[in-house]
Amino acid sequence: MSVLSRRKVTLSVEGSLVEEAKAGGINLSRTLEKALHGALRDLRRERWEAANAEALACRRAEIARGDWDDWLALGETGLEGAPEG
């Protein structure tokens, strides 16, 4: 989370949630940033998995057949470009 790239935004949030969060000392900006990081990580993973569904299915089939030991010898995962997290 970069402090340098902060931007002011206007949001509508249920009033009782805001009041309870403030009373509990919860920083709304930081909480939203953390939630967005998680949601975007999940979205990137879902998109990557959808784009690589065929390759993933083939890899899973290889593993099910026991054709995975040759990959270990080569040190390959077959999942280059996979999102981290």
MOPAC internal coordinates of N, CA, C and O (Angstrom, degrees):
PM7 1SCF
backbone

  N    0.0000 0     0.00 0     0.00 0    0    0    0
  C    1.4496 1     0.00 0     0.00 0    1    0    0
  C    1.5225 1   108.95 1     0.00 0    2    1    0
  O    1.2310 1   120.53 1   -68.26 1    3    2    1
  N    1.2802 1   116.59 1   111.74 1    3    2    1
  C    1.4483 1   121.59 1  -176.89 1    5    3    2
  C    1.5222 1   110.99 1   -91.52 1    6    5    3
  O    1.2310 1   121.04 1   -54.08 1    7    6    5
  N    1.3251 1   115.62 1   125.92 1    7    6    5
  C    1.4575 1   120.74 1   177.85 1    9    7    6
  C    1.5263 1   109.50 1   -71.34 1   10    9    7
  O    1.2310 1   120.44 1   153.46 1   11   10    9
  N    1.3123 1   116.77 1   -26.54 1   11   10    9
  C    1.4527 1   120.96 1  -176.20 1   13   11   10
  C    1.5198 1   113.15 1   -69.86 1   14   13   11
  O    1.2310 1   119.65 1   155.80 1   15   14   13
  N    1.2995 1   118.27 1   -24.20 1   15   14   13
  C    1.4576 1   120.20 1  -175.39 1   17   15   14
  C    1.5281 1   112.69 1  -105.85 1   18   17   15
  O    1.2310 1   120.51 1  -155.22 1   19   18   17
  N    1.2950 1   116.63 1    24.78 1   19   18   17
  C    1.4687 1   120.19 1  -179.43 1   21   19   18
  C    1.5151 1   110.50 1   -68.33 1   22   21   19
  O    1.2310 1   121.77 1   -31.94 1   23   22   21
  N    1.3419 1   114.22 1   148.06 1   23   22   21
  C    1.4483 1   121.90 1   179.47 1   25   23   22
  C    1.5067 1   109.38 1  -139.97 1   26   25   23
  O    1.2310 1   120.34 1   -41.20 1   27   26   25
  N    1.3055 1   116.95 1   138.80 1   27   26   25
  C    1.4622 1   120.30 1   176.19 1   29   27   26
  C    1.5165 1   108.81 1   -78.74 1   30   29   27
  O    1.2310 1   121.09 1   -44.11 1   31   30   29
  N    1.3379 1   115.52 1   135.89 1   31   30   29
  C    1.4596 1   121.21 1   176.96 1   33   31   30
  C    1.5202 1   108.42 1  -135.22 1   34   33   31
  O    1.2310 1   121.20 1   -21.80 1   35   34   33
  N    1.3120 1   115.30 1   158.20 1   35   34   33
  C    1.4516 1   120.73 1   177.09 1   37   35   34
  C    1.5211 1   107.90 1  -110.65 1   38   37   35
  O    1.2310 1   120.89 1   -51.77 1   39   38   37
  N    1.3197 1   115.91 1   128.23 1   39   38   37
  C    1.4574 1   121.80 1  -178.71 1   41   39   38
  C    1.5175 1   109.72 1  -129.73 1   42   41   39
  O    1.2310 1   121.18 1   -24.16 1   43   42   41
  N    1.3021 1   115.35 1   155.84 1   43   42   41
  C    1.4576 1   121.07 1   172.34 1   45   43   42
  C    1.5199 1   107.32 1  -111.04 1   46   45   43
  O    1.2310 1   121.13 1   -55.85 1   47   46   45
  N    1.3267 1   115.44 1   124.15 1   47   46   45
  C    1.4605 1   121.44 1  -177.78 1   49   47   46
  C    1.5237 1   107.93 1  -134.02 1   50   49   47
  O    1.2310 1   121.21 1   -35.37 1   51   50   49
  N    1.3103 1   115.29 1   144.63 1   51   50   49
  C    1.4585 1   120.27 1   178.66 1   53   51   50
  C    1.5294 1   109.51 1   -52.42 1   54   53   51
  O    1.2310 1   120.91 1   -54.17 1   55   54   53
  N    1.3282 1   115.86 1   125.83 1   55   54   53
  C    1.4569 1   122.07 1  -173.95 1   57   55   54
  C    1.5174 1   114.40 1   -56.04 1   58   57   55
  O    1.2310 1   120.13 1   137.83 1   59   58   57
  N    1.3234 1   117.35 1   -42.17 1   59   58   57
  C    1.4630 1   119.39 1  -178.13 1   61   59   58
  C    1.5253 1   111.22 1   -65.46 1   62   61   59
  O    1.2310 1   119.95 1   148.91 1   63   62   61
  N    1.3319 1   117.70 1   -31.09 1   63   62   61
  C    1.4648 1   120.53 1   177.00 1   65   63   62
  C    1.5179 1   111.03 1   -67.38 1   66   65   63
  O    1.2310 1   121.11 1   137.55 1   67   66   65
  N    1.3288 1   115.48 1   -42.45 1   67   66   65
  C    1.4600 1   120.35 1  -179.82 1   69   67   66
  C    1.5227 1   109.96 1   -63.18 1   70   69   67
  O    1.2310 1   120.45 1   133.32 1   71   70   69
  N    1.3253 1   116.75 1   -46.68 1   71   70   69
  C    1.4652 1   120.31 1  -178.98 1   73   71   70
  C    1.5218 1   111.53 1   -62.17 1   74   73   71
  O    1.2310 1   120.36 1   135.30 1   75   74   73
  N    1.3207 1   116.92 1   -44.70 1   75   74   73
  C    1.4659 1   119.99 1  -179.31 1   77   75   74
  C    1.5272 1   110.96 1   -66.38 1   78   77   75
  O    1.2310 1   120.44 1   140.54 1   79   78   77
  N    1.3311 1   116.76 1   -39.46 1   79   78   77
  C    1.4652 1   120.44 1   178.23 1   81   79   78
  C    1.5259 1   110.60 1   -63.41 1   82   81   79
  O    1.2310 1   120.50 1   134.72 1   83   82   81
  N    1.3256 1   116.65 1   -45.28 1   83   82   81
  C    1.4677 1   120.07 1   178.91 1   85   83   82
  C    1.5174 1   110.81 1   -62.41 1   86   85   83
  O    1.2310 1   120.57 1   136.91 1   87   86   85
  N    1.3201 1   116.52 1   -43.09 1   87   86   85
  C    1.4711 1   120.39 1   179.23 1   89   87   86
  C    1.5272 1   111.24 1   -63.06 1   90   89   87
  O    1.2310 1   120.77 1   148.82 1   91   90   89
  N    1.3183 1   116.13 1   -31.18 1   91   90   89
  C    1.4619 1   120.21 1   179.55 1   93   91   90
  C    1.5121 1   113.44 1   -88.20 1   94   93   91
  O    1.2310 1   120.34 1  -177.74 1   95   94   93
  N    1.3248 1   116.96 1     2.26 1   95   94   93
  C    1.4611 1   120.63 1   177.87 1   97   95   94
  C    1.5234 1   113.43 1    76.18 1   98   97   95
  O    1.2310 1   120.32 1  -158.65 1   99   98   97
  N    1.3159 1   116.99 1    21.35 1   99   98   97
  C    1.4611 1   120.43 1  -179.70 1  101   99   98
  C    1.5309 1   109.52 1   -83.14 1  102  101   99
  O    1.2310 1   120.86 1   -51.15 1  103  102  101
  N    1.3165 1   115.97 1   128.85 1  103  102  101
  C    1.4591 1   121.76 1   177.94 1  105  103  102
  C    1.5260 1   107.55 1   -82.41 1  106  105  103
  O    1.2310 1   120.34 1   -69.02 1  107  106  105
  N    1.3108 1   116.96 1   110.98 1  107  106  105
  C    1.4568 1   121.62 1  -175.83 1  109  107  106
  C    1.5250 1   112.75 1   -62.93 1  110  109  107
  O    1.2310 1   120.27 1   139.65 1  111  110  109
  N    1.3066 1   117.09 1   -40.35 1  111  110  109
  C    1.4658 1   120.37 1  -179.51 1  113  111  110
  C    1.5223 1   110.70 1   -62.85 1  114  113  111
  O    1.2310 1   120.46 1   131.60 1  115  114  113
  N    1.3260 1   116.73 1   -48.40 1  115  114  113
  C    1.4834 1   120.50 1  -179.01 1  117  115  114
  C    1.5286 1   110.74 1   -65.26 1  118  117  115
  O    1.2310 1   120.81 1   141.66 1  119  118  117
  N    1.3251 1   116.06 1   -38.34 1  119  118  117
  C    1.4629 1   120.01 1   180.00 1  121  119  118
  C    1.5183 1   110.23 1   -64.25 1  122  121  119
  O    1.2310 1   120.15 1   136.48 1  123  122  121
  N    1.3340 1   117.32 1   -43.52 1  123  122  121
  C    1.4611 1   121.01 1   178.01 1  125  123  122
  C    1.5247 1   110.63 1   -64.15 1  126  125  123
  O    1.2310 1   120.06 1   136.69 1  127  126  125
  N    1.3240 1   117.48 1   -43.31 1  127  126  125
  C    1.4647 1   120.26 1   179.18 1  129  127  126
  C    1.5216 1   111.38 1   -58.73 1  130  129  127
  O    1.2310 1   120.48 1   134.47 1  131  130  129
  N    1.3307 1   116.68 1   -45.53 1  131  130  129
  C    1.4622 1   120.12 1   179.15 1  133  131  130
  C    1.5242 1   111.17 1   -62.24 1  134  133  131
  O    1.2310 1   120.58 1   137.41 1  135  134  133
  N    1.3366 1   116.49 1   -42.59 1  135  134  133
  C    1.4645 1   120.58 1   179.73 1  137  135  134
  C    1.5339 1   110.65 1   -64.79 1  138  137  135
  O    1.2310 1   120.25 1   139.24 1  139  138  137
  N    1.3298 1   117.13 1   -40.76 1  139  138  137
  C    1.4594 1   120.45 1   179.02 1  141  139  138
  C    1.5189 1   111.73 1   -66.68 1  142  141  139
  O    1.2310 1   120.50 1   139.93 1  143  142  141
  N    1.3366 1   116.64 1   -40.07 1  143  142  141
  C    1.4725 1   119.53 1   176.36 1  145  143  142
  C    1.5271 1   110.16 1   -57.82 1  146  145  143
  O    1.2310 1   120.34 1   134.11 1  147  146  145
  N    1.3106 1   116.95 1   -45.89 1  147  146  145
  C    1.4595 1   120.91 1   179.60 1  149  147  146
  C    1.5135 1   112.52 1   -65.18 1  150  149  147
  O    1.2310 1   120.40 1   135.95 1  151  150  149
  N    1.3229 1   116.84 1   -44.05 1  151  150  149
  C    1.4648 1   120.90 1  -179.56 1  153  151  150
  C    1.5287 1   110.97 1   -65.05 1  154  153  151
  O    1.2310 1   120.25 1   139.23 1  155  154  153
  N    1.3281 1   117.12 1   -40.77 1  155  154  153
  C    1.4590 1   120.33 1   179.38 1  157  155  154
  C    1.5295 1   111.28 1   -69.94 1  158  157  155
  O    1.2310 1   119.75 1   143.03 1  159  158  157
  N    1.3303 1   118.08 1   -36.97 1  159  158  157
  C    1.4607 1   121.54 1   175.37 1  161  159  158
  C    1.5296 1   109.55 1   -59.82 1  162  161  159
  O    1.2310 1   120.82 1   134.25 1  163  162  161
  N    1.3283 1   116.03 1   -45.75 1  163  162  161
  C    1.4647 1   120.84 1   179.66 1  165  163  162
  C    1.5285 1   110.77 1   -63.91 1  166  165  163
  O    1.2310 1   120.24 1   138.29 1  167  166  165
  N    1.3294 1   117.16 1   -41.71 1  167  166  165
  C    1.4608 1   121.39 1   179.35 1  169  167  166
  C    1.5196 1   111.04 1   -63.10 1  170  169  167
  O    1.2310 1   120.07 1   135.31 1  171  170  169
  N    1.3479 1   117.47 1   -44.69 1  171  170  169
  C    1.4721 1   120.61 1   178.15 1  173  171  170
  C    1.5184 1   110.82 1   -61.47 1  174  173  171
  O    1.2310 1   120.44 1   138.30 1  175  174  173
  N    1.3420 1   116.75 1   -41.70 1  175  174  173
  C    1.4635 1   120.66 1   179.03 1  177  175  174
  C    1.5297 1   110.75 1   -63.28 1  178  177  175
  O    1.2310 1   120.25 1   134.43 1  179  178  177
  N    1.3270 1   117.13 1   -45.57 1  179  178  177
  C    1.4669 1   121.23 1   179.51 1  181  179  178
  C    1.5222 1   111.17 1   -61.04 1  182  181  179
  O    1.2310 1   120.60 1   136.80 1  183  182  181
  N    1.3315 1   116.46 1   -43.20 1  183  182  181
  C    1.4727 1   120.07 1   179.58 1  185  183  182
  C    1.5172 1   111.06 1   -65.86 1  186  185  183
  O    1.2310 1   120.28 1   138.28 1  187  186  185
  N    1.3352 1   117.07 1   -41.72 1  187  186  185
  C    1.4571 1   120.67 1   179.26 1  189  187  186
  C    1.5212 1   109.92 1   -63.71 1  190  189  187
  O    1.2310 1   120.45 1   134.84 1  191  190  189
  N    1.3286 1   116.74 1   -45.16 1  191  190  189
  C    1.4651 1   120.27 1   179.65 1  193  191  190
  C    1.5240 1   111.03 1   -62.63 1  194  193  191
  O    1.2310 1   119.61 1   140.78 1  195  194  193
  N    1.3264 1   118.36 1   -39.22 1  195  194  193
  C    1.4642 1   121.41 1   178.34 1  197  195  194
  C    1.5241 1   110.66 1   -65.94 1  198  197  195
  O    1.2310 1   120.54 1   138.08 1  199  198  197
  N    1.3252 1   116.57 1   -41.92 1  199  198  197
  C    1.4657 1   120.75 1  -179.38 1  201  199  198
  C    1.5277 1   111.50 1   -69.37 1  202  201  199
  O    1.2310 1   120.02 1   155.18 1  203  202  201
  N    1.3196 1   117.57 1   -24.82 1  203  202  201
  C    1.4619 1   122.41 1  -176.74 1  205  203  202
  C    1.5182 1   112.91 1  -114.03 1  206  205  203
  O    1.2310 1   120.63 1  -159.90 1  207  206  205
  N    1.3314 1   116.40 1    20.10 1  207  206  205
  C    1.4663 1   120.93 1  -175.68 1  209  207  206
  C    1.5214 1   112.39 1   -57.10 1  210  209  207
  O    1.2310 1   120.11 1   137.60 1  211  210  209
  N    1.3213 1   117.39 1   -42.40 1  211  210  209
  C    1.4661 1   120.19 1  -178.45 1  213  211  210
  C    1.5229 1   111.11 1   -64.41 1  214  213  211
  O    1.2310 1   120.38 1   134.46 1  215  214  213
  N    1.3192 1   116.87 1   -45.54 1  215  214  213
  C    1.4628 1   120.54 1   179.63 1  217  215  214
  C    1.5216 1   110.81 1   -64.94 1  218  217  215
  O    1.2310 1   120.40 1   140.64 1  219  218  217
  N    1.3180 1   116.84 1   -39.36 1  219  218  217
  C    1.4687 1   120.05 1   178.83 1  221  219  218
  C    1.5277 1   110.93 1   -64.92 1  222  221  219
  O    1.2310 1   120.52 1   139.68 1  223  222  221
  N    1.3204 1   116.61 1   -40.32 1  223  222  221
  C    1.4640 1   120.36 1   178.69 1  225  223  222
  C    1.5279 1   110.42 1   -64.01 1  226  225  223
  O    1.2310 1   120.27 1   137.55 1  227  226  225
  N    1.3226 1   117.09 1   -42.45 1  227  226  225
  C    1.4665 1   120.76 1   177.53 1  229  227  226
  C    1.5172 1   110.97 1   -62.52 1  230  229  227
  O    1.2310 1   120.76 1   137.23 1  231  230  229
  N    1.3069 1   116.15 1   -42.77 1  231  230  229
  C    1.4761 1   120.24 1  -179.57 1  233  231  230
  C    1.5254 1   110.21 1   -64.10 1  234  233  231
  O    1.2310 1   120.51 1   136.88 1  235  234  233
  N    1.3196 1   116.64 1   -43.12 1  235  234  233
  C    1.4636 1   119.92 1   179.11 1  237  235  234
  C    1.5300 1   110.53 1   -63.54 1  238  237  235
  O    1.2310 1   120.45 1   142.38 1  239  238  237
  N    1.3251 1   116.74 1   -37.62 1  239  238  237
  C    1.4642 1   120.26 1   177.80 1  241  239  238
  C    1.5267 1   110.56 1   -65.30 1  242  241  239
  O    1.2310 1   120.41 1   139.90 1  243  242  241
  N    1.3440 1   116.83 1   -40.10 1  243  242  241
  C    1.4633 1   120.11 1   177.02 1  245  243  242
  C    1.5170 1   111.07 1   -60.78 1  246  245  243
  O    1.2310 1   120.99 1   136.08 1  247  246  245
  N    1.3026 1   115.72 1   -43.92 1  247  246  245
  C    1.4643 1   120.59 1  -179.95 1  249  247  246
  C    1.5277 1   110.07 1   -63.89 1  250  249  247
  O    1.2310 1   120.58 1   137.19 1  251  250  249
  N    1.3284 1   116.49 1   -42.81 1  251  250  249
  C    1.4664 1   120.42 1  -179.93 1  253  251  250
  C    1.5263 1   111.13 1   -62.20 1  254  253  251
  O    1.2310 1   120.51 1   146.29 1  255  254  253
  N    1.3462 1   116.64 1   -33.71 1  255  254  253
  C    1.4686 1   120.43 1   178.54 1  257  255  254
  C    1.5230 1   112.13 1   -81.02 1  258  257  255
  O    1.2310 1   120.50 1   170.41 1  259  258  257
  N    1.3222 1   116.64 1    -9.59 1  259  258  257
  C    1.4616 1   120.14 1  -177.57 1  261  259  258
  C    1.5151 1   113.14 1    87.97 1  262  261  259
  O    1.2310 1   120.05 1  -165.74 1  263  262  261
  N    1.3181 1   117.52 1    14.26 1  263  262  261
  C    1.4699 1   122.15 1  -179.66 1  265  263  262
  C    1.5231 1   111.08 1   -90.58 1  266  265  263
  O    1.2310 1   120.15 1  -132.36 1  267  266  265
  N    1.2977 1   117.31 1    47.64 1  267  266  265
  C    1.4613 1   119.28 1  -177.14 1  269  267  266
  C    1.5118 1   112.76 1  -114.43 1  270  269  267
  O    1.2310 1   119.41 1   162.63 1  271  270  269
  N    1.3071 1   118.73 1   -17.37 1  271  270  269
  C    1.4577 1   120.42 1  -175.51 1  273  271  270
  C    1.5211 1   112.10 1   -66.13 1  274  273  271
  O    1.2310 1   119.48 1   149.68 1  275  274  273
  N    1.3493 1   118.59 1   -30.32 1  275  274  273
  C    1.4587 1   120.17 1   178.28 1  277  275  274
  C    1.5235 1   111.03 1   -67.24 1  278  277  275
  O    1.2310 1   119.82 1   147.62 1  279  278  277
  N    1.3106 1   117.94 1   -32.38 1  279  278  277
  C    1.4610 1   121.63 1   177.66 1  281  279  278
  C    1.5253 1   110.02 1   -67.74 1  282  281  279
  O    1.2310 1   120.86 1   141.40 1  283  282  281
  N    1.3334 1   115.97 1   -38.60 1  283  282  281
  C    1.4613 1   119.13 1   179.24 1  285  283  282
  C    1.5167 1   110.54 1   -63.49 1  286  285  283
  O    1.2310 1   120.44 1   140.61 1  287  286  285
  N    1.3251 1   116.77 1   -39.39 1  287  286  285
  C    1.4598 1   120.89 1   179.38 1  289  287  286
  C    1.5263 1   111.15 1   -63.49 1  290  289  287
  O    1.2310 1   120.85 1   146.86 1  291  290  289
  N    1.3260 1   115.98 1   -33.14 1  291  290  289
  C    1.4639 1   120.35 1   179.71 1  293  291  290
  C    1.5204 1   112.38 1   -85.23 1  294  293  291
  O    1.2310 1   120.43 1   167.30 1  295  294  293
  N    1.3335 1   116.79 1   -12.70 1  295  294  293
  C    1.4568 1   120.55 1  -178.38 1  297  295  294
  C    1.5065 1   112.80 1    72.65 1  298  297  295
  O    1.2310 1   119.98 1  -153.60 1  299  298  297
  N    1.3164 1   117.64 1    26.40 1  299  298  297
  C    1.4548 1   121.75 1  -177.72 1  301  299  298
  C    1.5353 1   109.66 1  -104.94 1  302  301  299
  O    1.2310 1   121.25 1   -30.15 1  303  302  301
  N    1.3340 1   115.22 1   149.85 1  303  302  301
  C    1.4667 1   120.02 1   175.99 1  305  303  302
  C    1.5079 1   110.90 1  -107.67 1  306  305  303
  O    1.2310 1   120.45 1   156.31 1  307  306  305
  N    1.3415 1   116.75 1   -23.69 1  307  306  305
  C    1.4531 1   119.90 1  -175.49 1  309  307  306
  C    1.5223 1   112.66 1    75.68 1  310  309  307
  O    1.2310 1   120.57 1  -171.93 1  311  310  309
  N    1.3175 1   116.51 1     8.07 1  311  310  309
  C    1.4676 1   120.12 1  -176.31 1  313  311  310
  C    1.5324 1   111.37 1  -121.35 1  314  313  311
  O    1.2310 1   120.35 1  -142.18 1  315  314  313
  N    1.3222 1   116.94 1    37.82 1  315  314  313
  C    1.4543 1   120.21 1   179.30 1  317  315  314
  C    1.5177 1   109.45 1   -60.74 1  318  317  315
  O    1.2310 1   121.09 1   -38.46 1  319  318  317
  N    1.2888 1   115.52 1   141.54 1  319  318  317
  C    1.4575 1   121.12 1   179.17 1  321  319  318
  C    1.5151 1   114.67 1    83.80 1  322  321  319
  O    1.2310 1   120.65 1  -177.75 1  323  322  321
  N    1.3383 1   116.36 1     2.25 1  323  322  321
  C    1.4682 1   119.55 1   179.50 1  325  323  322
  C    1.5168 1   109.42 1   -65.89 1  326  325  323
  O    1.2310 1   119.84 1   -39.16 1  327  326  325
  N    1.3229 1   117.90 1   140.84 1  327  326  325
  C    1.4625 1   120.01 1   178.21 1  329  327  326
  C    1.5183 1   110.07 1   -67.47 1  330  329  327
  O    1.2310 1   121.14 1   -36.06 1  331  330  329
  N    1.3150 1   115.42 1   143.94 1  331  330  329
  C    1.4625 1   120.12 1   179.24 1  333  331  330
  C    1.5175 1   109.96 1   -81.73 1  334  333  331
  O    1.2310 1   121.63 1   -20.06 1  335  334  333
  N    1.3207 1   114.48 1   159.94 1  335  334  333
  C    1.4555 1   118.42 1   175.25 1  337  335  334
  C    1.4394 1   109.95 1   119.73 1  338  337  335
  O    1.2310 1   120.10 1   180.00 1  339  338  337

